[in-house]
Amino acid sequence: MMKQLARIFLVCALLVYPCFVQAQKFIEGSWSNTQGDVTSWLLVTDQLLSFTQFETNSHKLIATYGGTYRMKGKELEIQQEWNSQDSLQVGQLKKITFQKKKRQIQLEQLVYTPMDKGESGKMKGAWIIVGNFSGDIMSRRPNPFFPRRTMKMHTGNAFQWIAYNVQTKQFFGTGGGFYSTQANNYTEEIVFFTKASSSIGKKLIFDFQIQDGIWRHKGQKSIGGAMDEAWSRRELLDHK
């Protein structure tokens, strides 16, 4: 009897798991919804989810929150790492109802359409800034992942950076938009930015190189001044 129950459980698990994987893969990418003067963006990698709202015309940030997530039935469960409106939510689990609708998704009452075009290639996923270059010498930050972190998420052609502290629960800022890579160039078009509204709408071209797991991000900041940053994939730091 126990062997029969075990076989039934295994068969059910094998039937459910492909559906779970398919649903999770479907939601990965960038999604948007516009209702009047409020635009909502949803960026999803295989591990992280970021929800952001900004004013449609001014592109001024309204709110952003996100963190690691998992799908459970018809819900998304988000373990919040940052929350620009309510720091008390950091570390808390947020549950959102989810529905797949052909090439759209519905979260709570909002229906989102896809923004991504094509493959995301080398940049797909989340990156953490780990240091800076001086010439060709990289100086590493002693603790880039905890408690304060600056992270950049990439989907097919959308990106968002977020700076926050998981211990004090402070939110420091965010910005995002669209990106592309071509040969040795990485280009960003800024759609929203908390630090300087004058940066919104700018198109910035950076030198692009990934070597030994380090993304070298070199060019001019949107607010002026040189930058030469070192970034590493989040999964390489997450368990250290």
C-alpha positions as a printed Julia matrix, in Angstrom:
240×3 Matrix{Float64}:
  0.0    0.0     0.0
  2.78   2.43    0.94
  4.63   1.61   -2.29
  1.47   2.31   -4.31
  0.99   5.68   -2.57
  4.63   6.55   -3.18
  4.24   5.74   -6.9
  1.08   7.88   -7.12
  2.83  10.77   -5.38
  5.8   10.49   -7.75
  3.56  10.45  -10.85
  1.65  13.52   -9.61
  4.89  15.34   -8.9
  6.22  14.55  -12.36
  3.01  15.87  -13.93
  2.96  19.09  -11.88
  6.67  19.97  -12.09
  6.77  20.66  -15.87
  3.77  23.0   -15.48
  5.53  24.83  -12.65
  8.72  25.22  -14.69
  6.77  26.37  -17.75
  4.88  29.0   -15.71
  8.07  30.29  -14.08
  9.87  30.5   -17.43
  6.86  32.32  -18.9
  6.95  35.05  -16.27
 10.69  35.69  -16.65
 11.34  38.93  -18.54
 10.07  42.5   -18.4
  6.41  43.52  -18.31
  4.49  46.8   -18.21
  1.07  48.24  -17.5
 -0.08  51.85  -17.88
 -3.18  53.21  -16.19
 -3.48  56.95  -16.82
 -0.51  58.71  -15.22
  0.82  55.58  -13.51
  3.1   53.11  -15.28
  4.01  49.82  -13.63
  7.07  47.77  -14.56
  7.73  44.19  -13.55
 11.21  42.74  -14.06
 11.65  39.02  -13.4
 14.75  36.83  -13.58
 14.98  33.16  -12.62
 15.6   34.22   -8.99
 14.47  37.82   -8.49
 11.41  39.97   -9.04
 11.19  43.77   -8.99
  7.96  45.78   -9.08
  8.24  49.5    -9.87
  5.71  52.27  -10.41
  6.43  55.74  -11.77
  4.47  58.66  -13.15
  3.82  58.12  -16.85
  4.6   61.68  -17.96
  7.23  62.9   -15.48
  8.73  59.41  -14.9
  9.04  60.31  -11.21
  9.3   57.22   -8.99
  6.19  56.3    -7.0
  7.37  53.03   -5.43
  9.54  49.98   -5.91
  9.88  46.72   -4.0
 11.21  43.26   -4.68
 13.46  40.36   -3.8
 13.65  36.62   -4.31
 10.42  34.88   -5.26
  8.75  31.54   -5.83
  5.53  30.47   -7.47
  3.04  28.64   -5.28
 -0.19  27.65   -6.97
 -1.79  30.83   -8.29
  0.37  33.08   -6.13
  3.77  34.68   -6.3
  5.53  34.78   -2.94
  8.14  37.54   -2.76
 10.7   37.68    0.05
 11.22  41.42    0.11
 14.79  42.74    0.15
 13.85  46.37   -0.48
 10.74  48.51   -0.27
 10.93  52.23   -1.03
  7.61  53.07    0.66
  7.64  50.92    3.79
 10.93  49.74    5.31
  9.0   47.53    7.75
  8.09  45.3     4.8
 11.76  44.4     4.2
 12.27  40.78    5.25
  8.53  40.09    5.02
  6.8   37.73    2.62
  4.43  39.4     0.15
  1.86  37.29   -1.69
  0.37  38.35   -5.03
 -2.23  36.48   -7.08
 -0.95  35.5   -10.51
 -2.58  34.43  -13.78
 -1.1   33.56  -17.16
 -3.14  35.07  -20.02
 -1.8   34.02  -23.44
  1.12  36.45  -23.97
  0.13  38.53  -20.96
  0.18  38.08  -17.21
 -2.18  39.37  -14.55
 -0.99  40.29  -11.06
 -3.85  41.2    -8.73
 -6.04  43.43  -10.95
 -3.37  44.64  -13.39
 -2.71  43.0   -16.76
  0.87  43.31  -18.01
  2.2   43.07  -21.56
  5.77  42.0   -22.42
  8.49  44.58  -23.15
 11.4   42.25  -23.91
 12.52  41.69  -27.47
 14.97  38.97  -28.39
 17.4   37.16  -26.16
 19.12  38.74  -23.17
 22.39  36.91  -23.77
 25.34  37.53  -21.49
 23.63  40.1   -19.24
 20.61  38.05  -18.17
 20.12  37.91  -14.38
 21.3   40.01  -11.45
 24.68  41.62  -10.88
 26.23  43.11   -7.71
 28.84  45.86   -7.77
 31.98  44.45   -6.16
 34.6   47.11   -6.75
 36.19  49.69   -9.03
 39.05  49.83  -11.5
 41.97  52.21  -11.41
 43.69  51.72  -14.72
 43.52  47.95  -15.12
 43.82  47.26  -11.38
 40.59  46.28   -9.62
 40.06  47.17   -5.96
 37.38  45.01   -4.33
 34.85  46.2    -1.79
 35.21  44.19    1.45
 31.49  43.37    1.8
 29.64  43.99   -1.47
 26.67  41.72   -0.73
 25.86  42.25    2.95
 24.45  44.32    4.46
 24.52  47.1     1.84
 24.26  46.13   -1.79
 23.9   47.78   -5.16
 22.3   45.4    -7.62
 21.46  45.61  -11.31
 18.87  43.3   -12.9
 18.78  42.55  -16.64
 16.06  40.86  -18.66
 15.88  40.7   -22.46
 16.22  44.44  -23.06
 15.2   46.08  -19.76
 17.29  46.82  -16.67
 16.98  48.24  -13.17
 19.54  49.04  -10.49
 18.61  49.21   -6.82
 20.71  50.33   -3.84
 19.56  49.21   -0.39
 20.6   47.79    2.99
 19.08  44.48    4.05
 20.06  44.99    7.69
 18.94  48.58    8.35
 16.17  48.18    5.71
 17.12  51.49    4.12
 16.35  52.2     0.47
 18.89  54.49   -1.21
 17.72  54.81   -4.81
 16.91  53.16   -8.12
 16.9   53.72  -11.84
 16.08  51.75  -14.92
 15.18  51.62  -18.55
 16.27  49.74  -21.65
 19.67  48.4   -22.63
 21.46  46.73  -25.51
 24.88  45.22  -26.13
 26.82  45.22  -29.36
 30.44  44.13  -29.66
 32.32  46.16  -27.01
 29.48  48.59  -26.3
 26.77  48.47  -23.63
 24.06  51.12  -24.07
 21.46  52.3   -21.56
 18.38  54.45  -22.19
 17.15  55.8   -18.85
 13.39  55.75  -18.24
 13.24  56.44  -14.46
 15.91  57.62  -12.03
 15.58  58.74   -8.4
 18.84  60.66   -8.04
 18.47  63.22  -10.84
 15.43  63.84  -13.04
 17.77  65.43  -15.6
 19.11  61.93  -16.36
 15.73  60.66  -17.56
 15.67  60.17  -21.31
 19.45  60.08  -21.66
 21.18  57.47  -23.81
 24.55  56.4   -22.44
 27.15  54.24  -24.18
 29.7   52.36  -22.07
 32.71  50.16  -22.76
 31.59  46.56  -22.37
 33.74  43.63  -21.23
 33.14  40.45  -19.23
 36.29  38.63  -18.19
 36.85  35.99  -15.48
 33.29  36.49  -14.24
 33.7   40.28  -13.83
 31.65  42.75  -15.86
 33.71  45.91  -16.38
 31.29  48.83  -16.68
 33.26  51.85  -17.9
 32.13  55.24  -19.18
 30.51  58.49  -18.06
 27.8   58.73  -15.4
 24.44  60.2   -16.38
 25.04  63.05  -13.91
 28.59  63.59  -15.19
 31.95  62.18  -14.14
 33.89  59.08  -15.05
 33.07  55.61  -13.76
 34.93  52.31  -14.05
 33.05  49.69  -12.06
 33.42  45.96  -11.44
 30.27  43.82  -11.18
 29.83  40.12  -10.41
 26.87  37.83  -10.83
 24.73  37.71   -7.71
 24.7   33.91   -7.49
 28.48  33.91   -7.02
 28.11  36.05   -3.88
 24.78  34.91   -2.48
 26.13  32.01   -0.39
 29.43  33.51    0.77
